[in-house]
Amino acid sequence: MPSNSVPRVFQDKEGFMWFGTLDGLCRYDGYPVLVFRSDSNNSNLLTNNDITCIAEDSTSHLWIGTKKGINILNKATYKIKHLDSEELHGQEIRDIHVTPDGDIWVGTINRLYRYNADYSLRKDYKELLVWNAINDIYEDKENNLWGMIWENGLFRYNPEQDNFTKFHKIGNGDNPFKMYQDHKNN
């Protein structure tokens, strides 16, 4: 492993384990670890080695969020391309979530974006993040999409109005970090 700090762990559809470290992305399949890192001599690698999040789209491409943009890894060829999006260029990516219908939600340090499956920008939800960053994007078992915002609370997506509704304050700081649903749908 290129780093002993592993803030992100992801299991893909084939069962391979991916580790986002502070110094690159690693794939583990029970054999030697494959490492993907940026390199100043090769522009076809990661934009940054500090991996912040990992998601998989419907075409089995990995979306790799970093401190400086998004990279898309083709698992069949191991080729990496940068998401050419003016909005995300150089931005710190906080979370990526792919919905069953193929939409890709990207939370940054100051915005929430929705991309189509063809990687084109669908919408910038700039009104949601007036002050703070996305902590997490979560989809529950009923396909409700939730956004947790740094010191600004919990929001649920309303697909009919294409906007978000704020929920009651959570704790003193109103700073939810992660959401999980248990077997009783709590």
Backbone as numpy.savetxt, mean C-alpha at the origin, in Angstrom:
# Nx Ny Nz CAx CAy CAz Cx Cy Cz
19.29 -11.65 4.19 18.44 -10.47 4.19 19.34 -9.23 4.19
18.94 -8.20 3.46 19.77 -7.00 3.40 19.69 -6.14 4.66
18.71 -6.42 5.53 18.54 -5.64 6.75 17.96 -6.53 7.83
18.28 -6.25 9.08 17.69 -7.03 10.17 16.38 -6.41 10.66
15.93 -5.35 10.00 14.66 -4.72 10.33 13.67 -5.01 9.20
12.55 -5.67 9.52 11.55 -6.08 8.53 10.19 -5.52 8.95
9.87 -4.28 8.55 8.59 -3.70 8.96 7.38 -4.21 8.17
7.57 -4.87 7.02 6.44 -5.33 6.20 6.62 -6.79 5.82
5.56 -7.59 6.01 5.54 -8.98 5.61 4.28 -9.20 4.79
4.41 -9.91 3.66 3.27 -10.13 2.76 3.37 -11.53 2.17
2.23 -12.24 2.12 2.19 -13.53 1.46 1.39 -13.39 0.17
1.99 -13.75 -0.97 1.29 -13.59 -2.24 0.35 -14.77 -2.51
-0.34 -14.72 -3.66 -1.34 -15.73 -4.01 -0.75 -17.13 -4.16
0.52 -17.21 -4.50 1.18 -18.51 -4.66 1.74 -19.03 -3.34
1.69 -18.22 -2.31 2.20 -18.64 -1.00 3.60 -18.17 -0.68
4.26 -17.48 -1.63 5.61 -16.98 -1.36 5.53 -15.85 -0.33
6.55 -15.77 0.49 6.64 -14.72 1.50 7.53 -13.60 0.97
7.05 -12.38 1.14 7.78 -11.18 0.73 8.03 -10.34 1.97
9.26 -9.88 2.13 9.65 -9.10 3.29 10.12 -7.73 2.83
9.46 -6.71 3.31 9.88 -5.34 3.03 10.78 -4.88 4.15
12.02 -4.65 3.82 13.00 -4.25 4.83 13.32 -2.76 4.66
14.16 -2.26 5.51 14.63 -0.89 5.39 15.68 -0.75 4.30
16.10 -1.89 3.74 17.15 -1.86 2.73 16.85 -2.81 1.56
15.57 -2.89 1.17 15.21 -3.69 0.00 14.06 -4.64 0.24
13.65 -5.31 -0.84 12.54 -6.27 -0.83 13.13 -7.67 -0.98
12.58 -8.63 -0.22 13.07 -10.00 -0.28 11.92 -10.96 -0.53
12.19 -11.99 -1.34 11.22 -13.06 -1.56 11.80 -14.34 -1.01
10.98 -15.06 -0.22 11.44 -16.31 0.37 10.49 -17.43 -0.03
11.07 -18.52 -0.54 10.27 -19.67 -0.95 10.77 -20.97 -0.33
11.54 -20.87 0.74 12.10 -22.05 1.38 13.51 -22.35 0.91
13.95 -21.64 -0.11 15.29 -21.78 -0.66 16.01 -20.46 -0.46
17.09 -20.19 -1.18 17.77 -18.90 -0.98 16.83 -17.71 -1.18
17.07 -16.68 -0.42 16.27 -15.45 -0.46 16.66 -14.64 -1.69
15.66 -14.19 -2.47 15.91 -13.27 -3.58 15.78 -11.85 -3.04
16.72 -10.99 -3.38 16.73 -9.63 -2.89 16.60 -8.66 -4.05
15.71 -7.68 -3.90 15.52 -6.62 -4.89 15.85 -5.30 -4.21
16.78 -4.54 -4.81 17.23 -3.28 -4.22 17.45 -2.25 -5.30
17.45 -0.99 -4.89 17.76 0.08 -5.83 19.26 0.11 -6.09
19.60 0.71 -7.21 21.00 0.79 -7.61 21.14 2.04 -8.48
22.07 2.88 -8.16 22.25 4.13 -8.92 22.67 3.87 -10.36
23.17 2.68 -10.66 23.61 2.35 -12.02 22.51 1.68 -12.86
21.37 1.34 -12.23 20.31 0.64 -12.95 18.97 1.25 -12.58
18.34 1.95 -13.52 17.07 2.63 -13.24 15.87 1.69 -13.27
16.08 0.41 -13.59 14.98 -0.55 -13.65 14.76 -1.28 -12.33
15.30 -0.74 -11.26 15.13 -1.35 -9.95 14.26 -0.45 -9.07
14.19 -0.74 -7.79 13.34 0.03 -6.88 13.74 1.50 -6.84
12.74 2.36 -6.66 13.01 3.80 -6.54 13.64 4.13 -5.19
13.45 3.25 -4.21 13.98 3.46 -2.87 14.00 2.11 -2.17
14.95 1.89 -1.28 15.06 0.60 -0.60 14.22 0.49 0.67
13.71 1.59 1.18 12.90 1.56 2.41 11.46 1.19 2.02
11.12 -0.09 2.20 9.82 -0.62 1.77 8.77 -0.31 2.84
7.69 0.37 2.43 6.65 0.79 3.37 5.39 -0.08 3.31
5.12 -0.71 2.15 3.93 -1.55 2.01 4.03 -2.41 0.76
3.25 -3.50 0.75 3.24 -4.44 -0.38 1.80 -4.87 -0.60
1.37 -4.93 -1.87 0.04 -5.44 -2.23 0.15 -6.17 -3.56
-0.85 -7.00 -3.86 -0.86 -7.75 -5.11 -2.14 -7.45 -5.86
-2.01 -7.15 -7.16 -3.20 -6.83 -7.96 -3.75 -8.10 -8.63
-4.81 -7.94 -9.39 -5.50 -9.08 -10.01 -4.67 -9.75 -11.10
-3.61 -9.09 -11.58 -2.74 -9.68 -12.61 -1.48 -10.28 -11.98
-1.49 -10.46 -10.67 -0.37 -11.03 -9.91 0.89 -10.19 -9.96
0.74 -8.89 -10.13 1.87 -7.97 -10.01 1.90 -7.47 -8.57
3.10 -7.33 -8.03 3.23 -6.77 -6.69 3.40 -5.26 -6.79
2.64 -4.54 -5.99 2.77 -3.10 -5.84 3.61 -2.88 -4.59
4.74 -2.24 -4.76 5.69 -2.06 -3.67 5.79 -0.57 -3.36
5.28 -0.19 -2.20 5.38 1.19 -1.75 6.70 1.41 -1.06
7.29 2.58 -1.32 8.57 2.93 -0.69 8.47 4.36 -0.14
9.54 4.81 0.44 9.61 6.19 0.92 9.65 7.18 -0.23
9.84 6.68 -1.47 9.90 7.56 -2.65 9.20 6.92 -3.84
7.90 6.70 -3.72 7.11 6.23 -4.86 6.76 4.76 -4.83
6.11 4.35 -5.94 5.62 2.97 -6.09 6.35 2.28 -7.22
6.64 1.01 -6.98 7.25 0.14 -7.98 6.31 -1.05 -8.19
6.24 -1.52 -9.42 5.39 -2.67 -9.74 6.29 -3.79 -10.23
6.25 -4.92 -9.52 7.10 -6.06 -9.83 6.28 -7.12 -10.53
6.72 -7.52 -11.73 6.11 -8.61 -12.46 6.73 -9.90 -11.91
5.92 -10.71 -11.23 6.46 -11.90 -10.58 6.90 -12.97 -11.56
6.42 -12.93 -12.80 6.83 -13.92 -13.80 8.23 -13.63 -14.33
8.57 -12.34 -14.46 9.86 -11.96 -15.05 10.82 -11.31 -14.05
10.30 -10.95 -12.89 11.04 -10.20 -11.87 11.48 -8.83 -12.35
10.85 -8.33 -13.39 11.15 -6.96 -13.84 10.34 -5.99 -13.00
10.97 -4.87 -12.71 10.34 -3.83 -11.89 10.16 -2.59 -12.75
8.96 -2.02 -12.69 8.75 -0.73 -13.34 8.20 0.23 -12.30
8.49 1.49 -12.51 8.01 2.52 -11.60 6.62 2.95 -12.06
5.73 3.19 -11.12 4.42 3.71 -11.48 4.62 5.16 -11.91
4.45 5.40 -13.19 4.63 6.75 -13.72 3.39 7.58 -13.45
3.34 8.14 -12.27 2.22 8.95 -11.85 2.77 10.26 -11.29
2.39 11.34 -11.90 2.87 12.64 -11.45 2.51 12.87 -9.98
1.35 12.38 -9.57 0.88 12.58 -8.19 1.77 11.86 -7.17
2.31 10.70 -7.55 3.06 9.88 -6.60 4.57 10.01 -6.70
5.04 10.73 -7.69 6.49 10.83 -7.90 7.20 11.36 -6.65
8.06 10.54 -6.09 8.84 10.92 -4.92 8.08 10.95 -3.61
6.80 10.59 -3.62 6.01 10.63 -2.39 6.27 9.41 -1.50
6.13 9.61 -0.19 6.19 8.49 0.74 4.85 7.76 0.68
4.89 6.49 0.35 3.68 5.68 0.24 3.45 5.02 1.60
2.28 5.24 2.17 1.97 4.72 3.50 1.24 3.38 3.45
0.34 3.20 2.44 -0.39 1.94 2.33 -0.94 1.79 0.92
-1.09 0.54 0.49 -1.69 0.19 -0.79 -2.70 -0.91 -0.53
-3.89 -0.77 -1.12 -4.91 -1.81 -0.98 -5.57 -2.03 -2.33
-5.69 -3.30 -2.74 -6.34 -3.67 -4.00 -7.69 -4.28 -3.65
-8.77 -3.74 -4.22 -10.11 -4.25 -3.97 -10.43 -5.38 -4.94
-11.44 -6.20 -4.64 -11.80 -7.32 -5.53 -12.17 -6.87 -6.95
-12.66 -5.64 -7.11 -13.01 -5.16 -8.45 -11.80 -4.62 -9.21
-10.61 -4.69 -8.62 -9.38 -4.30 -9.30 -8.90 -2.89 -9.03
-9.68 -2.09 -8.30 -9.22 -0.74 -7.97 -8.04 -0.82 -7.00
-7.11 0.11 -7.15 -5.94 0.17 -6.29 -5.99 1.49 -5.53
-6.07 1.39 -4.21 -6.11 2.55 -3.33 -4.71 2.77 -2.78
-4.23 4.00 -2.88 -2.88 4.33 -2.44 -2.95 5.49 -1.45
-2.46 5.25 -0.24 -2.39 6.29 0.77 -0.97 6.78 0.90
-0.81 8.10 0.91 0.51 8.71 1.01 0.59 9.51 2.31
1.64 10.27 2.42 1.86 11.10 3.59 0.83 12.23 3.66
0.21 12.58 2.52 -0.77 13.67 2.56 -1.95 13.51 1.59
-2.15 12.33 1.02 -3.24 12.14 0.07 -3.71 10.69 0.05
-4.93 10.51 -0.48 -5.46 9.19 -0.78 -5.87 9.21 -2.25
-5.33 8.25 -3.02 -5.60 8.17 -4.45 -6.27 6.83 -4.77
-7.08 6.86 -5.81 -7.71 5.63 -6.31 -7.29 5.46 -7.77
-6.69 4.31 -8.07 -6.24 3.99 -9.42 -7.10 2.87 -10.00
-7.26 2.90 -11.32 -7.92 1.81 -12.03 -6.95 0.66 -12.20
-7.48 -0.50 -12.58 -6.64 -1.68 -12.78 -5.59 -1.48 -13.87
-5.83 -0.53 -14.79 -4.85 -0.25 -15.85 -3.81 0.79 -15.42
-3.75 1.10 -14.12 -2.79 2.00 -13.50 -3.08 3.48 -13.74
-4.21 3.80 -14.34 -4.56 5.21 -14.55 -5.24 5.76 -13.29
-4.98 7.02 -13.01 -5.56 7.67 -11.83 -7.06 7.83 -12.03
-7.83 7.38 -11.04 -9.29 7.53 -11.09 -9.74 8.75 -10.31
-9.17 8.93 -9.09 -9.58 10.07 -8.28 -8.56 10.35 -7.19
-8.43 11.63 -6.86 -7.62 12.12 -5.75 -8.60 12.56 -4.66
-8.57 11.89 -3.52 -9.47 12.22 -2.40 -8.77 13.22 -1.48
-8.36 14.33 -2.04 -7.59 15.31 -1.27 -8.36 15.93 -0.13
-9.69 15.97 -0.22 -10.48 16.54 0.87 -10.42 15.70 2.14
-10.10 14.42 2.01 -10.02 13.53 3.16 -8.79 13.80 4.01
-7.70 14.15 3.38 -6.43 14.32 4.09 -6.00 15.77 4.10
-6.78 16.59 4.73 -6.45 18.00 4.79 -5.17 18.22 5.60
-4.98 17.45 6.67 -3.85 17.70 7.56 -2.85 16.55 7.64
-3.32 15.31 7.59 -2.45 14.22 8.01 -2.42 13.03 7.06
-1.56 12.07 7.38 -1.26 10.92 6.52 -2.18 9.73 6.78
-2.26 8.87 5.78 -2.97 7.59 5.90 -2.12 6.66 6.77
-2.74 6.03 7.76 -2.08 4.99 8.54 -2.34 3.62 7.92
-3.59 3.40 7.45 -3.97 2.08 6.96 -5.22 2.19 6.10
-5.33 1.31 5.12 -6.54 1.15 4.31 -6.96 -0.30 4.51
-8.21 -0.52 4.90 -8.68 -1.87 5.24 -10.03 -2.12 4.58
-10.22 -3.36 4.11 -11.51 -3.76 3.56 -12.06 -4.90 4.40
-13.26 -4.72 4.96 -13.83 -5.74 5.82 -14.53 -6.84 4.99
-15.10 -7.83 5.68 -15.71 -8.98 5.01 -16.95 -8.61 4.19
-17.54 -7.46 4.48 -18.71 -6.98 3.73 -18.28 -6.02 2.61
-16.99 -5.96 2.33 -16.40 -5.11 1.31 -16.53 -3.62 1.59
-16.67 -3.25 2.87 -16.60 -1.84 3.24 -15.13 -1.45 3.31
-14.82 -0.31 2.74 -13.45 0.18 2.74 -13.31 1.22 3.85
-12.25 1.09 4.63 -11.99 1.97 5.76 -10.64 2.64 5.60
-10.56 3.88 6.02 -9.30 4.61 6.04 -9.01 5.09 7.44
-7.79 4.86 7.90 -7.35 5.34 9.20 -6.34 6.44 8.97
-6.60 7.60 9.55 -5.79 8.78 9.28 -5.10 9.26 10.55
-3.82 9.57 10.39 -2.99 10.02 11.50 -3.65 11.19 12.22
-3.96 11.00 13.49 -4.55 12.02 14.37 -5.80 12.69 13.79
-6.50 11.98 12.90 -7.74 12.52 12.34 -8.84 11.48 12.26
-8.59 10.25 12.70 -9.65 9.30 12.89 -9.88 8.23 11.84
-11.08 7.66 11.97 -11.52 6.53 11.17 -12.60 6.99 10.19
-12.46 6.58 8.93 -13.40 6.96 7.88 -13.85 5.72 7.12
-15.12 5.70 6.68 -15.64 4.62 5.84 -16.04 5.18 4.49
-15.68 4.44 3.45 -15.99 4.84 2.08 -17.45 4.59 1.75
-18.10 5.58 1.12 -19.48 5.46 0.63 -19.43 5.37 -0.89
-19.59 4.17 -1.46 -19.45 4.03 -2.92 -20.53 4.79 -3.70
-21.73 4.92 -3.15 -22.80 5.63 -3.85 -22.47 7.11 -4.05
-21.87 7.73 -3.04 -21.50 9.14 -3.13 -20.03 9.36 -3.50
-19.27 8.27 -3.55 -17.84 8.34 -3.84 -17.13 9.31 -2.90
-17.42 9.15 -1.59 -16.76 9.96 -0.58 -16.61 9.16 0.71
-16.08 9.79 1.73 -15.82 9.12 3.01 -16.60 9.79 4.13
-17.07 8.97 5.08 -17.76 9.46 6.27 -16.88 9.21 7.48
-16.71 10.26 8.29 -15.89 10.14 9.51 -16.70 9.48 10.61
-16.05 8.58 11.35 -16.67 7.92 12.49 -16.24 8.61 13.77
-16.85 8.20 14.88 -16.57 8.83 16.17 -15.09 8.72 16.53
-14.67 9.59 17.41 -13.28 9.67 17.83 -12.84 8.36 18.48
-11.62 7.95 18.18 -11.06 6.72 18.73 -9.90 7.09 19.65
-10.12 6.90 20.95 -9.08 7.22 21.93 -8.84 8.72 22.04
-7.91 9.09 22.89 -7.62 10.50 23.12 -7.02 11.19 21.91
-6.17 10.47 21.16 -5.49 11.08 20.03 -6.21 10.93 18.70
-7.33 10.15 18.68 -8.06 9.88 17.43 -7.09 9.45 16.34
-6.25 8.44 16.68 -5.16 8.04 15.81 -5.14 6.52 15.59
-6.16 5.97 14.87 -6.15 4.52 14.62 -5.05 4.15 13.64
-4.37 3.02 13.94 -3.28 2.58 13.08 -3.65 1.40 12.20
-4.35 0.42 12.73 -4.68 -0.79 11.99 -6.09 -1.23 12.37
-6.71 -1.96 11.45 -8.04 -2.52 11.70 -8.03 -3.97 11.27
-8.66 -4.82 12.06 -8.82 -6.23 11.75 -10.23 -6.65 12.12
-10.76 -7.65 11.42 -12.09 -8.15 11.70 -11.95 -9.59 12.21
-12.60 -9.90 13.33 -12.49 -11.23 13.90 -13.55 -12.16 13.32
-13.56 -13.41 13.79 -14.49 -14.42 13.28 -15.96 -14.11 13.62
-16.19 -13.20 14.55 -17.56 -12.79 14.91 -17.97 -11.51 14.21
-17.19 -11.09 13.25 -17.41 -9.86 12.47 -17.30 -8.58 13.29
-16.62 -8.65 14.42 -16.31 -7.43 15.17 -15.14 -6.75 14.49
